[in-house]
């Protein structure tokens, strides 16, 4: 009976370790997604700040393309990729019709999302 109890304990220990490893991997992946999202949002926020301060779109075109590509990459890699679609669309809209009010609204949205990601990655 003692051998059976030891075997059962060993089996439970193995199962518990497997569950812990799985939860750790999920946590690590979620944290990496949040960090990648924060980095992409930081690039977009910096771009929008430059636009808001009067830098012309022509001067920022290459940077704009890079930021959009980073957001698209983040969208593909994320389990919450659907969250990035409106951001990417907002940046695309800026390319054709950037007004100071529109830039300010989008900048506010990006900052709020970045704050939420940062808060969630601290909680995760």
N, C-alpha and C positions, 0 to 999 in steps of 0.2 A: 504494500500500500504506500509506503514511503517513496518508493521508486516512481510510482504513478503520480504522486503529488509533486515530486521533483520534475518529472517530465511535463506535467501540466503547467507548473510555474515557469519552466523554460519556454514552453510554447507561448504562454501569455507575455513573457518578457520579449520574445522575438516579435510578436504581433504589436506590442506597445512601441517597440523601437521602430518598426516599419511605419506605424502611424505617425510617430514623431518625425521621422525623416520626411514623410510625405508633406506634413504640415509645414515643416521648415522650408522645403522646396517651394511650396505655394507662397509662403511669406516672402522668400527671397525673390521669386518672380514678380510678385506684386510690388515689392519695393523697387525693383529695377524698372518696372513699367512707370511707376510714379516719378522716379528720378529722370527717366528719359522724357516723360511728358513735361516735367518742370524745365528741363534743358531746352526743349523745343519751344515752350511758351516764353522762356527768357529771351530767346532769339527774336520771337515775334514781338514781344513787348519792347525790346530795344529798337527794332525796326519802326514800330509805330511811334515811339517816342521821337525818333529822328524825323519822321514825317510830320508829327505834331509841331515840332520846333521849326519847321519851315524848309527842311531839306527836300529837294525836289525828288519826285518819284524816279526820274531818269537817273539821278545819281545813285539811287538805291536799288535799281533794277536787278542786278546780280545778287545782291543780298536778299532781296525779295524772293527770287527764285530759289535760293538756298534754304531760306526759312520755310517756304512752302514745301520743298522736298523733304525737309526734316519732319514737318508735321505729317506729311503723307506716310513717311517711313514709320513714324510713331503710331499712326493710325493702323497700319498693317500689323505691327508687332503687338498691339495692345488688345487685351480681352475686351476693353471698353472703347474700341476704335470708333464706334458710332458717335462718341462725344467730340471727335475731332472734325467731323464733316462740316458742322456749321462754322468752325474756326477757319477751315480751309476755304470755304465759300466766302466768308467775310473778307479774307485777304484777297481773294480773286476779285471781289466786287470793288475793293479799294483801287485795284489797278486801273479801273475804268472811270470811277466816279468818286474819288476821294474828296470829302469835304471835312472841314475841321470838326464838325459835329459827329460825323460818322467815325472819324478816327478816334475821337474821345470816347464814344460809346464802345467801340470794339476794344480799345485799350482797357477800359474799365472791365469789360467782360473777361479779357485775357488775364488781367490781374486777379480778379475774383477766382477764376479757375485755378490759377497758379497757387493762390493762397489755400484753396481747398485741397489741392494735390499735396502741398507741403504739410498741411495739417493731417491728412490721411496717412502720409508716409511716416509721420511721427507716431501715430496711433497704431499702425500696422504691426 
